[in-house]
Amino acid sequence: MAASNIITLTQDNFAKEVQESPGPILVDFWAEWCVPCKMLAPILDELAGEYDGRVRFGKVNIDEHQALAAPFNIQSIPTLLIFHHGQVAEQIVGLRSKKDLKTRLDRVAG
């Protein structure tokens, strides 16, 4: 489902890939049954290509990894968290346009 440059995040790799990431990483909290999540997926695939080398992208399936969603108080999906230096720099809840997401990514990507 995810593009080759979007990392599937799990309990095993979340700390290494997100909290220890040298640069910004956008994490998409999603589920297979979520229609807005499915609508967002191709936008994130495009952005992952456009921001290659500047922002990394990851996905957390909340049905499979609820323990990863709980610490960030994920109440609804899709929720996108942009981490920078291991901390949440931006939180985006719900389906957003590519333009809106680019504006937010540019804040952390420079």
N, C-alpha and C positions, 0 to 999 in steps of 0.2 A: 504493500500500500504506500509506504513512504518512498520518497526519492532516495537514490543511493547516497546522497550527501546529507540525509536527515537520519540522525542516530535514534535507534529505538532504545529508550531509557528504561532501566529496570532497577530493582533494589541493589543489584550487584555492581552496576556501573554509574549510578547517579552521582555519588560523591566525586568520583574521579572526573567524569565528563562535565558536570555542572559546577559543583562547588570549587573544584580545583582548576577550572577552565582558565587559560591565560587571557582570553578575550571574552566578549559578550556572547551569550548563547540564549536563544529564544526556545522556551520549552512549552510545547502544546499539550495541555491536559485534555484528553479526548476519550471517546468510547465508540465502539463499532455501531451502536444503535442511534447515535446522535446525528440527526440530519444536518444541523448547522456545522458540526465538525466535518462532515463529509464535504460540505460546500466550501469549507475553509481549506481543505487539504490541497487542492490544486494551486491556490494562491500561495500557500506556504512552500510548495514545491518550486514555484517560480521565484519567490523571494530567496529561497535557499541557493538557487543558481546565481541570482543577481548579487547576493551579498557574500558569495564564496570567497573565503580568505579574510573577511571582515567580521562576519557574525556566523556562529555555528547554530544549527537547528536540531532540536530533539523532540521526541514525542513520548508521552507517558499515557498508556492505556489505563484509565482509572479503574476499570473493572478487574484488571489483572494485578494492578499495583496500587491498591487503595492506601497503603501505608506511605506512599510517596506523596499523595494528594493531601493527606490529613495535616501535616505540619504547615502547609501553606493555606489552610482553611479554604480549599476549593469547594465552593458551594454549588456552582453551576458550570456547565461546559458548553462550548469550548472556553477555557481560560488559558490565556497565554501569559507566561511570566518571562520577562527578559532579565536574565541574571548578568551582573557585571561585577567582577572581583568577588564572586561567590555569594553576592547579595542580590535580592530582588530590586531591580532598578525601575521596572515598569510592570504594571498588571493590567491586562486587557481582558475584559469579560464579554463574551458574545461574539457573533460574527461581525467582522469589520471589513471595510474595503481595503484593497491593496494599497491605495494611496495613504489611508490612515496608518496602516501598519508600517509603511515606508517612513512616514514622518516620525513615528516612535522609534523605529530602528536607527534612523539617522542621528537621533539624540545620543545613543550610546555608541554607535559605530564611528561617528565623526566624519 
